[in-house]
Amino acid sequence: MKLATLKDSTRDGRLVVVSKDLTRCSEVGHIARTLQAALDDWAYVAPRLERVAEGVETGSQPTMRFHEHDAASPLPRAFGCGFGGTFAAPRDDLSLTSGKTTVEAYGVAVVNDLAAGSDAAAAGEAIALVMLATTVSVDGEHAETAFSPVAVTPDEIAGLALNLTVNGKAVTGEDEGGQGFAGAVAAQVKHRSLGAGTLVDLGTPSITTSLTAGDLLRLDAKDGTGHSIFGAIERKAS
């Protein structure tokens, strides 16, 4: 299942279910107006959203055209693990300030309530969604984070291979293997619990590069057939 948040006049936008090919979406305000509201009652809401997702694919569900430029961050604001605050939309321009600017690209898990000390199996069950992220830092200090247009349930993802380009040129990084999605989340709950909607940095794969004014940053990830999984973060630096 793929979910997105469309921009509107509210802080948290409105939740939609997106087709697998990212071309169509269906509004689900009758189920949950926002993604955070869905996460707060995920056990009940998720199966209803899944039925909408099935209808989007079969044509039995009313849809409209999905445009990535209309999407806010799937969670326009969230709390936990250093991600608290508001987030840039995936296609917003990026205003650079003085200082050395770097950007890190990585994966993020959106988790449900998870008790402190939970093992990897429980942590894996608590992962509701996965997104891509870019975090911009100036002189080593966090400045701004943006997430992919679409958040995706783990069953839609076989692996996470990032495709980061600056001005159309590929930027590569080292994937150190890491602990997998579940292991990364379990590492965060050794001594504390996590609440629904908490964002967890999955750590690897991770790519870091520098940015200057005029650069065009783009991050996405492809499935086995070469199609975008999450849509693209694409930001022009100025």
KEZA-923023 format. One line per field, with one value per residue: residue number from 1; residue in one letter; x, y, z of N, C-alpha, C, CB in turn. Coordinates in Angstrom, 1 decimal. Glycine has a CB too. Layout:
BEGIN
k [NUM	...]
r [a	...]
neast [X	...]
nnorth [Y	...]
nup [Z	...]
caeast [X	...]
canorth [Y	...]
caup [Z	...]
ceast [X	...]
cnorth [Y	...]
cup [Z	...]
cbeast [X	...]
cbnorth [Y	...]
cbup [Z	...]
***
This chain:
BEGIN
k [1	2	3	4	5	6	7	8	9	10	11	12	13	14	15	16	17	18	19	20	21	22	23	24	25	26	27	28	29	30	31	32	33	34	35	36	37	38	39	40	41	42	43	44	45	46	47	48	49	50	51	52	53	54	55	56	57	58	59	60	61	62	63	64	65	66	67	68	69	70	71	72	73	74	75	76	77	78	79	80	81	82	83	84	85	86	87	88	89	90	91	92	93	94	95	96	97	98	99	100	101	102	103	104	105	106	107	108	109	110	111	112	113	114	115	116	117	118	119	120	121	122	123	124	125	126	127	128	129	130	131	132	133	134	135	136	137	138	139	140	141	142	143	144	145	146	147	148	149	150	151	152	153	154	155	156	157	158	159	160	161	162	163	164	165	166	167	168	169	170	171	172	173	174	175	176	177	178	179	180	181	182	183	184	185	186	187	188	189	190	191	192	193	194	195	196	197	198	199	200	201	202	203	204	205	206	207	208	209	210	211	212	213	214	215	216	217	218	219	220	221	222	223	224	225	226	227	228	229	230	231	232	233	234	235	236	237	238]
r [m	k	l	a	t	l	k	d	s	t	r	d	g	r	l	v	v	v	s	k	d	l	t	r	c	s	e	v	g	h	i	a	r	t	l	q	a	a	l	d	d	w	a	y	v	a	p	r	l	e	r	v	a	e	g	v	e	t	g	s	q	p	t	m	r	f	h	e	h	d	a	a	s	p	l	p	r	a	f	g	c	g	f	g	g	t	f	a	a	p	r	d	d	l	s	l	t	s	g	k	t	t	v	e	a	y	g	v	a	v	v	n	d	l	a	a	g	s	d	a	a	a	a	g	e	a	i	a	l	v	m	l	a	t	t	v	s	v	d	g	e	h	a	e	t	a	f	s	p	v	a	v	t	p	d	e	i	a	g	l	a	l	n	l	t	v	n	g	k	a	v	t	g	e	d	e	g	g	q	g	f	a	g	a	v	a	a	q	v	k	h	r	s	l	g	a	g	t	l	v	d	l	g	t	p	s	i	t	t	s	l	t	a	g	d	l	l	r	l	d	a	k	d	g	t	g	h	s	i	f	g	a	i	e	r	k	a	s]
neast [0.8	0.4	0.8	0.0	0.3	-1.7	-1.2	-3.0	-5.1	-4.6	-2.4	-1.6	-2.4	-4.2	-5.0	-4.3	-4.7	-2.5	-1.9	-0.1	1.6	1.9	0.4	-2.3	-4.8	-6.8	-9.1	-9.4	-10.7	-12.9	-12.1	-9.6	-8.5	-5.9	-2.5	-1.3	-3.5	-4.4	-2.3	-2.5	-4.6	-4.0	-4.3	-7.0	-7.5	-5.7	-6.4	-8.8	-7.8	-6.2	-8.1	-9.2	-6.9	-6.7	-9.1	-8.4	-6.5	-8.0	-9.9	-12.3	-12.6	-13.2	-11.0	-8.4	-6.1	-2.8	-0.3	3.0	4.1	2.1	2.2	2.7	5.1	4.7	4.2	3.6	4.4	6.1	7.1	9.8	12.9	14.8	13.6	11.6	9.3	8.6	8.4	10.0	8.3	8.5	9.2	9.8	11.7	15.1	16.6	19.7	22.0	24.7	27.8	29.1	27.3	25.8	24.2	22.4	21.2	18.8	17.0	13.8	11.9	8.4	6.9	4.6	3.1	5.5	7.0	9.5	12.6	11.7	12.1	13.7	11.8	9.3	9.8	9.9	7.3	6.1	6.7	5.1	5.3	7.5	9.8	11.7	14.4	15.9	18.3	19.4	22.3	24.1	27.3	27.6	25.4	22.0	19.6	17.3	14.8	13.5	10.9	10.1	7.5	5.7	4.7	5.4	4.1	5.9	5.7	5.7	8.3	11.3	13.9	16.2	17.6	19.2	18.9	20.6	21.1	22.9	22.5	21.9	24.0	25.1	25.4	27.2	27.3	28.4	27.1	26.9	25.8	24.4	21.6	19.2	15.7	14.1	16.0	17.2	15.2	14.7	17.0	16.5	14.8	15.9	16.0	13.9	10.4	8.5	6.2	3.2	3.7	6.3	9.4	12.1	15.5	16.8	19.4	21.4	21.0	23.1	23.8	26.0	26.6	27.9	26.4	25.7	24.7	22.3	22.4	20.7	19.0	18.1	16.4	15.5	14.1	14.2	12.0	12.2	11.5	12.2	10.6	9.6	9.5	8.8	8.2	9.8	12.2	12.9	14.8	15.6	18.5	19.1]
nnorth [-1.2	2.3	5.5	9.0	12.5	15.2	18.6	21.2	23.7	23.2	22.3	19.7	18.5	16.4	12.9	10.5	7.5	5.9	4.8	1.9	2.5	5.2	7.1	7.7	8.5	8.1	9.8	9.6	10.6	9.8	7.7	8.2	11.4	12.4	11.3	10.9	10.6	8.1	6.5	6.6	4.9	2.4	-0.4	-0.7	1.1	0.6	-1.9	-1.0	1.0	-0.6	-2.0	0.1	0.6	-1.8	-1.4	0.8	-0.3	-2.1	-0.7	-0.2	1.7	5.2	7.5	10.1	12.1	11.7	13.9	14.4	16.9	18.1	17.0	17.0	16.4	13.0	12.8	15.8	17.0	15.7	13.6	12.7	10.9	12.8	14.0	15.8	18.5	20.6	19.6	19.9	20.0	17.5	18.6	21.2	24.2	24.7	26.8	28.1	28.9	30.9	29.1	25.7	23.5	20.4	17.3	14.5	11.4	8.9	6.1	5.9	4.7	4.6	4.2	2.2	2.2	1.1	-0.9	-0.4	-2.2	-4.1	-6.8	-7.7	-8.9	-8.0	-5.3	-5.3	-5.9	-3.6	-1.6	0.5	2.0	3.0	5.5	7.6	9.9	13.2	15.0	18.2	19.9	22.6	23.6	21.4	21.4	20.4	21.4	21.2	18.8	16.7	14.5	11.6	11.8	9.8	7.4	4.0	0.7	-1.9	-4.4	-3.9	-3.5	-4.8	-4.4	-1.7	0.4	3.3	6.0	8.6	11.8	14.6	17.4	15.6	13.8	10.8	10.1	8.2	6.0	4.2	1.2	-0.3	-2.6	-3.0	-3.4	-4.2	-3.3	-4.0	-4.5	-2.0	-0.4	-1.8	-1.3	1.3	1.1	0.0	1.1	2.8	3.6	3.9	6.0	6.0	7.0	7.9	8.6	6.7	6.7	4.6	4.2	2.7	1.9	4.9	8.1	10.8	14.1	17.2	20.5	23.2	26.6	26.6	23.9	20.8	18.6	15.2	12.4	9.0	5.7	2.6	-0.1	-3.7	-3.7	-1.3	0.9	3.8	3.6	5.2	7.7	10.9	12.8	16.0	18.8	22.2	24.0	27.2]
nup [0.0	-0.7	0.5	0.6	1.4	0.5	-0.2	1.5	3.0	5.7	8.5	8.4	6.0	3.6	3.7	1.2	-0.7	-2.8	-6.2	-7.3	-9.4	-9.1	-10.3	-9.9	-7.3	-4.3	-2.3	1.3	3.4	4.9	6.2	7.5	8.1	8.1	7.9	10.4	12.0	11.0	11.8	14.6	15.1	13.9	13.7	13.2	11.1	9.0	7.6	6.3	4.7	3.1	1.6	0.1	-1.4	-2.9	-4.4	-5.9	-7.6	-9.0	-10.2	-9.1	-7.3	-6.9	-8.4	-8.7	-10.6	-9.6	-8.6	-8.0	-7.3	-5.9	-3.5	0.0	2.7	3.7	6.4	7.5	9.9	12.7	15.5	17.6	18.0	17.1	14.8	15.3	14.6	11.7	8.2	5.0	1.9	-0.7	-3.2	-2.8	-3.3	-2.2	0.0	0.3	2.9	4.2	4.6	4.8	3.0	3.2	2.2	3.3	2.3	2.9	4.3	6.1	8.8	9.7	12.6	14.7	18.0	20.3	22.7	25.2	25.0	23.2	20.9	17.8	16.2	17.1	16.6	13.9	13.2	14.1	12.3	10.3	7.9	5.3	4.2	2.0	2.7	2.8	4.4	5.1	6.0	7.5	7.9	9.5	11.2	11.7	9.3	7.6	6.8	4.3	3.0	1.0	-1.6	-1.3	1.1	2.0	2.6	4.3	3.0	0.3	-0.4	-1.5	-1.0	-0.3	-2.4	-3.0	-5.2	-5.8	-7.2	-8.3	-10.2	-12.2	-12.2	-10.9	-7.4	-5.3	-2.4	0.5	1.4	4.4	5.2	7.7	10.0	9.0	8.5	10.7	12.7	13.0	14.0	16.4	17.8	18.7	20.7	23.0	25.6	25.8	25.0	21.9	20.3	18.3	15.0	15.3	13.8	12.5	11.8	9.4	8.9	7.1	3.6	3.2	1.9	1.4	0.3	-1.0	-1.5	-3.7	-4.6	-7.2	-7.7	-8.6	-6.8	-6.5	-5.4	-5.4	-5.4	-7.0	-8.1	-8.8	-11.5	-12.5	-11.8	-10.0	-6.5	-4.3	-5.4	-6.1	-4.3	-5.2	-5.4	-5.9	-5.3	-4.1]
caeast [0.0	1.2	0.0	0.6	-0.5	-1.8	-1.2	-4.3	-5.0	-4.3	-1.0	-1.3	-2.8	-5.2	-4.4	-4.8	-4.1	-1.9	-1.8	1.2	2.4	2.0	-0.3	-3.7	-5.0	-8.1	-9.2	-9.9	-11.0	-14.0	-11.4	-8.7	-8.2	-4.5	-1.7	-1.1	-4.8	-4.4	-1.3	-3.0	-5.5	-3.5	-4.8	-8.3	-7.6	-4.9	-7.1	-9.7	-7.0	-5.8	-9.3	-9.2	-5.8	-7.1	-10.0	-7.6	-5.8	-8.9	-10.8	-13.6	-12.5	-13.0	-9.6	-8.1	-4.7	-1.8	0.9	4.0	4.3	1.0	2.3	3.5	5.7	3.6	3.9	4.2	5.1	6.1	7.8	10.6	14.2	15.5	12.9	10.5	9.2	7.9	9.3	9.9	7.7	9.6	9.5	10.1	13.0	15.9	17.3	20.9	22.5	26.2	28.4	29.3	26.1	25.8	22.9	22.4	20.0	18.7	15.6	13.2	10.7	7.4	6.5	3.5	3.5	6.5	7.5	11.0	13.1	11.2	13.1	13.7	10.6	8.3	10.1	9.5	5.8	5.7	7.0	3.9	5.6	8.9	10.0	13.0	14.6	17.1	18.5	20.4	23.0	25.0	28.4	27.4	24.2	20.8	18.9	16.0	14.6	12.3	10.7	9.5	6.1	4.8	5.2	5.0	4.2	7.1	5.5	5.9	9.7	12.1	15.2	16.3	18.7	18.9	19.4	20.8	21.8	23.1	22.6	21.8	25.1	24.9	26.3	27.2	27.8	28.7	26.1	27.7	25.0	23.4	20.8	17.9	14.7	13.7	17.1	17.4	14.1	14.9	18.1	16.0	13.9	16.5	15.8	12.7	9.4	8.2	4.8	2.7	4.1	7.7	10.3	13.4	16.5	17.2	20.9	22.0	22.1	23.1	24.7	26.2	27.3	27.8	25.5	26.0	23.6	22.0	22.4	19.4	19.1	17.0	16.5	14.4	14.5	13.4	11.7	12.9	11.1	12.7	9.7	9.8	8.7	8.3	8.2	11.2	12.5	13.6	14.8	16.6	19.1	19.3]
canorth [0.0	3.5	6.6	10.3	13.6	16.3	19.9	21.9	24.9	22.8	22.0	18.3	18.1	15.3	11.6	9.8	6.2	6.1	3.6	1.3	3.2	6.6	8.0	7.9	8.4	8.2	10.4	8.6	11.3	9.1	6.7	9.0	12.6	12.6	10.1	10.7	10.0	6.7	5.8	6.5	3.8	1.7	-1.7	-0.6	1.9	0.0	-2.8	-0.3	1.6	-1.6	-2.3	1.2	0.4	-2.8	-0.8	1.7	-1.1	-2.9	0.3	-0.2	2.8	6.5	8.1	11.3	12.1	12.0	14.7	14.5	18.3	18.4	16.3	17.5	15.3	12.2	13.4	17.2	17.3	14.5	13.8	11.5	10.5	13.9	14.5	16.7	19.8	20.5	19.1	20.5	19.2	16.8	19.3	22.6	24.7	24.7	28.1	27.9	30.0	30.9	28.0	24.5	22.8	19.0	16.6	13.1	10.6	7.6	5.6	6.2	3.9	5.2	3.0	2.3	2.1	0.0	-0.9	-0.4	-3.5	-5.0	-7.5	-7.3	-9.4	-7.0	-4.1	-5.4	-5.8	-2.2	-0.7	0.7	2.6	3.4	6.6	8.2	11.2	13.9	16.0	19.2	20.4	23.7	23.6	20.3	21.5	20.1	22.6	20.9	17.4	16.4	13.1	11.3	12.1	8.6	6.4	2.7	-0.4	-2.7	-5.6	-3.4	-3.2	-6.0	-3.8	-0.2	0.9	4.7	6.6	10.0	12.5	16.1	17.9	14.5	12.9	9.9	10.2	6.9	5.9	2.8	0.5	-1.1	-3.8	-2.6	-4.4	-4.3	-2.4	-4.3	-4.3	-0.5	0.0	-2.5	-0.6	2.5	0.9	-0.7	1.8	3.7	3.2	4.8	6.2	5.9	8.1	8.2	8.3	6.1	6.6	3.3	4.2	2.3	2.7	6.3	8.8	12.2	14.9	18.6	21.2	24.7	27.2	26.2	22.4	20.2	17.4	14.3	11.1	8.1	4.3	1.8	-1.6	-4.6	-3.4	0.0	1.9	4.5	3.1	6.3	9.0	11.5	14.1	16.8	20.1	23.1	24.8	28.6]
caup [0.0	-0.8	1.0	0.5	1.9	-0.4	0.5	1.6	3.9	7.0	8.8	8.2	4.7	3.6	3.3	0.0	-1.1	-4.2	-7.0	-7.3	-10.4	-8.6	-11.3	-9.4	-5.9	-3.9	-1.0	2.3	4.6	5.6	7.0	8.3	7.3	8.0	8.1	11.8	12.5	10.6	12.6	15.9	15.2	12.7	13.6	12.7	9.9	7.9	6.7	5.5	3.7	2.2	0.7	-0.8	-2.3	-3.8	-5.3	-6.8	-8.6	-9.8	-10.9	-8.4	-6.3	-7.6	-8.3	-9.4	-11.0	-8.5	-9.0	-6.9	-7.0	-5.0	-2.2	1.2	3.3	4.1	7.7	7.5	11.1	13.5	16.7	18.0	17.4	16.4	13.7	15.6	13.9	10.4	7.2	3.7	0.9	-1.5	-4.4	-2.4	-3.5	-1.0	0.1	1.0	3.7	4.2	5.3	4.0	2.9	2.8	2.2	3.5	1.8	3.7	4.5	7.4	9.1	10.5	13.5	15.6	19.4	20.5	24.1	25.4	25.2	22.2	20.1	16.3	15.6	17.5	16.0	12.5	13.2	14.4	11.2	9.5	6.6	5.0	3.3	1.7	3.3	2.7	5.5	4.7	7.2	7.3	8.9	10.4	12.0	10.9	8.9	7.1	6.3	3.4	2.8	-0.4	-1.8	-0.9	2.2	1.5	3.6	4.1	2.1	-1.1	-0.6	-1.4	-0.6	-0.4	-3.1	-3.2	-6.4	-5.6	-8.3	-8.2	-11.5	-13.1	-12.0	-9.8	-6.2	-4.6	-1.0	0.9	2.3	5.3	5.5	8.7	10.8	8.4	9.0	12.1	13.7	13.2	15.0	17.7	18.4	19.2	21.9	24.1	26.9	25.7	24.1	20.8	20.1	16.9	14.2	15.5	12.7	12.9	10.7	9.1	8.9	5.9	3.0	3.4	1.0	1.8	-0.7	-0.8	-2.4	-3.9	-5.2	-8.5	-7.8	-8.5	-6.0	-6.8	-4.7	-5.5	-5.4	-8.0	-7.8	-9.7	-12.9	-12.8	-11.5	-8.7	-5.4	-3.4	-6.0	-6.0	-3.7	-6.2	-4.9	-6.5	-4.3	-4.5]
ceast [0.9	0.3	0.8	-0.3	-0.5	-1.9	-2.7	-4.1	-4.7	-2.8	-0.6	-1.8	-3.9	-4.6	-5.1	-4.1	-3.7	-1.7	-0.3	2.2	2.5	1.3	-1.7	-3.8	-6.4	-8.2	-9.8	-10.2	-12.1	-13.4	-10.5	-8.3	-6.7	-3.7	-1.5	-2.3	-4.8	-3.4	-1.8	-4.0	-5.2	-4.1	-6.2	-8.3	-6.8	-5.6	-8.2	-9.0	-6.6	-6.9	-9.4	-8.1	-6.1	-8.1	-9.4	-7.0	-6.8	-9.9	-12.1	-13.7	-12.4	-11.6	-9.5	-6.6	-3.8	-0.6	1.8	4.2	3.2	1.2	3.2	4.4	4.6	3.2	4.4	4.8	5.0	7.0	8.7	11.9	14.9	14.8	11.8	10.5	8.4	8.9	9.0	9.1	8.8	10.0	9.7	11.5	13.8	16.8	18.5	21.3	24.1	26.7	28.4	28.0	26.3	24.4	23.1	21.1	20.0	17.2	15.1	12.0	9.8	6.8	5.2	4.0	4.4	7.1	9.0	11.4	12.6	12.3	12.8	12.3	9.4	8.5	9.7	8.0	5.3	6.0	5.8	4.3	7.1	8.9	11.4	13.2	15.9	17.2	19.7	21.0	23.9	26.0	28.2	26.2	22.9	20.0	17.5	16.0	13.4	12.2	10.1	8.1	5.2	5.5	4.6	5.1	5.3	6.9	5.7	7.4	10.6	13.5	15.2	17.6	18.4	19.6	19.4	21.6	21.9	23.4	22.7	23.0	25.0	25.9	26.2	27.7	28.0	27.6	26.8	26.9	23.9	22.6	19.5	16.9	14.4	14.8	17.4	16.4	14.3	16.0	17.7	15.2	14.5	16.1	14.6	11.7	9.2	6.7	4.5	3.1	5.6	8.5	11.6	14.3	16.9	18.7	21.5	20.9	22.0	24.2	24.8	27.0	27.1	26.9	25.9	24.8	23.5	22.0	20.9	19.6	17.9	17.3	15.3	15.0	13.6	13.1	12.4	12.6	11.5	11.8	9.9	8.9	8.0	8.0	9.6	11.1	13.3	13.6	15.9	17.1	19.4	19.9]
cnorth [1.2	4.7	7.9	11.3	14.8	17.6	20.5	23.1	24.5	22.4	20.6	17.7	17.0	14.0	11.1	8.4	6.3	4.8	3.1	2.0	4.7	7.5	8.4	7.9	8.5	8.8	9.5	9.4	10.7	8.0	7.4	10.2	12.8	11.3	9.8	10.1	8.5	5.9	5.6	5.4	2.8	0.3	-1.7	0.0	1.2	-1.0	-2.1	0.5	0.6	-2.0	-1.2	1.0	-0.7	-2.3	0.1	0.9	-1.8	-1.9	0.4	1.0	4.1	7.0	9.4	11.2	12.4	12.7	14.8	15.9	18.7	17.8	17.1	16.3	14.4	12.5	14.8	17.6	16.0	14.6	12.5	11.4	11.6	14.5	15.4	18.0	19.6	20.2	19.8	19.5	18.6	17.6	20.8	23.0	24.8	26.0	27.9	29.1	29.9	29.7	26.8	23.7	21.3	18.4	15.1	12.5	9.3	7.2	5.8	5.3	4.7	4.0	3.3	2.2	0.9	0.1	-1.0	-1.9	-4.5	-5.6	-7.1	-7.8	-8.5	-5.7	-4.1	-5.3	-4.4	-1.2	-0.6	1.1	2.8	4.5	6.8	9.5	11.9	15.0	16.9	19.8	21.6	23.7	22.5	20.3	21.3	21.3	22.2	19.4	17.4	14.9	12.9	11.6	11.0	7.8	5.0	1.6	-1.3	-3.9	-5.2	-3.3	-4.4	-5.6	-2.3	0.2	2.3	5.1	8.1	10.7	14.0	16.6	16.7	13.5	12.1	10.1	8.8	7.0	4.4	2.3	-0.5	-2.4	-3.5	-3.7	-4.7	-3.4	-2.7	-4.1	-2.8	0.0	-0.5	-1.7	0.7	2.3	0.0	-0.2	2.7	3.2	4.2	4.8	6.2	7.2	8.5	7.7	7.8	6.1	5.2	3.1	3.9	1.7	4.2	6.9	10.2	12.9	16.3	19.3	22.7	25.2	26.9	24.7	21.9	18.8	16.5	12.9	10.3	6.7	3.5	0.4	-2.4	-4.4	-2.0	1.1	2.5	3.9	4.2	7.6	9.6	12.7	14.9	18.3	20.9	24.0	26.2	29.4]
cup [0.0	-0.4	0.8	1.1	0.9	0.4	0.4	2.5	5.3	7.2	8.3	6.9	4.8	3.0	2.1	-0.1	-2.6	-4.9	-7.0	-8.3	-10.2	-9.6	-10.8	-7.9	-5.6	-2.5	0.0	3.6	5.5	6.5	8.0	7.5	7.1	8.3	9.6	12.5	12.2	11.5	14.1	16.2	14.1	12.6	13.0	11.3	8.8	7.1	5.8	4.4	2.6	1.2	-0.3	-1.9	-3.3	-4.9	-6.3	-7.9	-9.6	-10.6	-10.2	-7.5	-7.1	-7.3	-9.0	-9.7	-9.8	-9.1	-7.8	-6.4	-6.0	-3.6	-1.2	1.6	3.8	5.6	7.8	8.8	11.9	14.6	16.9	17.2	16.6	15.2	14.0	14.9	12.6	9.3	5.8	2.8	-0.1	-2.8	-4.1	-2.8	-2.1	-1.0	1.0	1.8	3.6	5.0	4.4	4.1	2.4	2.9	2.4	3.0	2.5	3.7	5.9	7.6	9.9	11.3	14.3	17.0	19.6	21.9	24.2	25.6	24.2	21.3	18.6	15.7	15.9	16.8	14.5	12.3	13.4	13.3	10.3	8.1	6.5	4.0	3.0	2.4	2.9	3.8	5.1	6.0	6.7	8.4	10.0	11.3	11.1	10.6	8.4	6.6	5.4	3.2	1.4	-0.4	-1.2	0.2	1.8	2.6	3.2	3.1	0.6	-1.4	-0.4	-0.8	-0.8	-1.1	-3.5	-4.5	-6.2	-6.7	-7.9	-9.6	-12.5	-13.0	-10.7	-8.7	-5.5	-3.2	-0.7	1.8	3.1	5.8	6.5	9.3	10.2	9.1	10.5	13.1	14.0	14.2	16.4	18.5	19.1	20.5	23.0	25.5	26.9	24.8	23.0	20.6	18.6	16.2	14.4	14.2	13.1	11.7	10.6	9.0	7.6	4.9	3.2	2.5	1.4	0.7	-0.3	-1.8	-2.5	-4.6	-6.7	-8.7	-7.8	-7.9	-6.3	-6.1	-5.0	-5.3	-6.3	-7.6	-8.9	-11.2	-13.3	-12.5	-10.1	-7.7	-4.6	-4.0	-5.7	-5.1	-4.7	-5.8	-5.5	-5.4	-4.9	-3.4]
cbeast [-0.9	1.7	-0.2	0.8	0.1	-3.0	-0.3	-5.5	-6.3	-5.2	-0.7	-1.9	-1.7	-6.4	-4.6	-4.6	-5.1	-0.5	-2.3	1.2	1.8	3.5	-0.5	-4.7	-4.2	-8.8	-10.0	-8.8	-11.5	-15.0	-10.7	-7.4	-8.8	-4.0	-0.3	-0.8	-6.0	-4.0	0.0	-3.7	-7.0	-2.0	-4.9	-9.2	-7.0	-3.7	-7.9	-10.5	-5.8	-5.4	-10.6	-9.1	-4.5	-7.8	-11.1	-6.5	-4.9	-9.7	-11.0	-13.9	-11.4	-14.0	-8.6	-8.4	-4.5	-1.4	0.5	5.3	4.3	-0.3	3.0	2.6	6.6	4.1	4.5	3.1	4.5	6.5	6.9	9.8	14.0	16.8	12.3	10.6	10.6	7.2	9.2	11.2	6.6	9.1	8.5	9.9	13.0	16.9	16.4	22.1	22.0	26.8	27.6	30.5	25.1	26.8	22.1	22.7	20.1	19.3	15.6	12.7	11.1	6.3	7.6	2.5	2.3	7.6	6.9	11.4	12.9	10.1	13.1	14.8	10.3	8.3	11.6	10.0	5.2	6.4	8.2	3.0	4.8	9.8	9.3	13.3	14.6	17.2	18.8	19.8	23.9	24.2	28.6	28.6	24.1	19.9	19.6	15.7	14.4	12.6	9.7	9.8	5.8	4.5	4.7	6.0	2.8	7.6	4.1	5.2	10.2	12.3	16.4	16.1	19.0	19.5	18.5	21.5	21.2	24.2	23.8	21.8	26.5	25.0	25.9	28.1	26.7	30.1	25.0	28.1	25.9	22.4	20.6	17.5	13.5	13.2	18.4	17.4	12.7	15.3	19.2	15.2	12.6	18.1	17.0	13.2	8.0	8.9	4.4	1.2	3.3	8.3	10.5	13.1	17.7	16.5	21.3	23.1	22.0	23.5	24.2	26.9	26.8	29.2	24.0	27.3	23.7	23.1	23.2	18.8	19.2	16.8	16.7	13.6	14.4	14.2	10.2	12.5	9.6	13.1	8.2	9.6	9.6	9.3	7.1	11.7	13.3	13.0	15.0	15.9	20.5	18.0]
cbnorth [0.0	3.7	6.4	10.7	14.1	16.1	20.9	21.0	25.7	21.6	22.1	17.5	17.5	15.8	10.7	10.6	5.0	6.8	3.8	-0.2	2.9	6.9	7.3	7.0	9.5	6.7	11.8	7.5	12.7	8.5	5.7	8.2	13.8	13.7	10.1	12.1	10.7	6.6	6.5	7.9	4.3	1.6	-2.4	0.2	3.2	-0.7	-3.9	0.7	2.4	-2.9	-2.4	2.5	0.0	-4.0	-0.1	2.5	-2.2	-3.8	-0.1	-1.4	2.7	7.5	7.1	12.6	13.0	10.7	16.1	13.8	19.1	18.0	14.9	18.1	15.7	10.7	12.5	18.1	18.5	13.2	14.0	10.3	9.3	13.5	13.3	17.0	20.3	21.8	17.6	20.9	19.9	15.5	19.2	22.8	26.1	23.5	29.2	27.5	30.0	32.2	27.6	23.7	23.5	18.2	16.9	12.8	10.5	7.8	4.1	7.7	2.6	5.9	2.7	1.1	2.1	-0.1	-2.0	0.4	-4.0	-4.3	-9.0	-7.9	-10.8	-6.8	-3.8	-6.7	-6.7	-1.7	-1.2	1.8	3.8	2.1	7.9	8.2	11.1	14.6	15.4	20.4	19.4	25.1	24.9	20.1	23.0	19.1	23.3	21.9	16.5	17.2	12.6	9.8	12.3	7.7	6.9	2.3	-1.1	-3.3	-6.1	-2.1	-2.1	-6.6	-4.5	0.4	0.0	5.5	6.2	10.3	12.3	16.5	18.7	15.0	13.8	8.4	11.4	5.9	6.5	2.7	-0.2	-0.3	-4.9	-1.6	-3.9	-5.8	-2.5	-5.8	-4.9	0.3	-0.4	-3.9	-0.2	3.3	0.2	-0.7	2.5	5.2	3.0	4.3	7.6	5.7	9.3	7.4	9.6	4.7	7.6	2.7	3.2	1.2	2.4	6.6	8.6	12.3	14.6	19.3	21.2	24.9	28.8	26.7	21.8	20.0	17.7	14.1	11.3	8.2	3.7	1.8	-1.8	-6.0	-3.6	0.0	1.3	6.0	2.3	6.5	9.9	11.8	13.9	16.6	20.1	23.9	24.2	29.2]
cbup [1.2	-2.3	2.5	-1.0	3.3	-1.3	-0.3	2.0	3.8	7.4	10.2	9.3	4.0	2.8	4.5	-1.3	-0.9	-4.1	-8.4	-7.6	-11.8	-8.5	-12.6	-10.1	-5.2	-3.8	-1.1	2.6	4.2	4.7	6.2	8.7	8.0	9.0	7.4	12.5	12.0	9.2	12.6	16.3	15.1	12.8	15.0	13.6	10.2	8.5	7.6	6.4	4.3	2.9	1.6	-0.1	-1.5	-3.1	-4.6	-6.0	-7.9	-9.0	-12.3	-7.7	-5.3	-7.1	-8.8	-8.6	-12.2	-7.8	-9.6	-7.3	-8.2	-5.6	-2.5	2.3	4.5	4.1	8.9	7.1	11.9	12.6	17.9	17.8	16.5	16.1	12.9	17.1	13.5	10.1	7.0	3.1	0.1	-1.9	-5.5	-0.9	-4.1	-1.0	0.8	0.0	5.2	4.7	6.5	4.5	2.1	3.7	0.9	5.0	0.2	5.1	4.2	7.5	9.9	9.6	14.4	15.3	20.3	19.4	24.9	26.7	26.5	21.3	20.3	15.6	16.1	19.0	16.1	11.9	14.2	15.7	10.3	10.1	6.3	4.4	4.0	0.2	4.9	1.2	6.8	3.9	7.9	7.2	9.6	11.3	12.6	11.8	7.7	5.9	7.5	2.0	3.9	-0.6	-3.2	-2.2	3.6	0.3	3.6	5.4	2.3	-1.3	0.4	-2.8	-1.3	1.0	-4.4	-2.1	-7.7	-4.2	-9.7	-7.2	-11.7	-14.5	-11.9	-10.2	-5.3	-5.4	-0.1	1.7	1.4	6.5	6.1	8.1	12.2	8.5	8.2	12.1	13.1	11.9	14.4	17.6	17.4	18.2	21.4	23.9	27.3	25.3	24.9	19.5	20.7	16.9	14.5	16.7	11.8	13.4	11.1	7.9	9.9	6.1	1.5	4.9	-0.5	3.1	-2.1	-0.9	-1.9	-4.7	-5.1	-9.4	-6.7	-10.0	-4.5	-8.3	-3.2	-6.9	-3.9	-9.3	-7.8	-9.4	-13.1	-14.2	-11.6	-8.9	-4.5	-2.3	-5.5	-7.3	-2.3	-7.6	-3.4	-7.6	-3.9	-5.0]
***
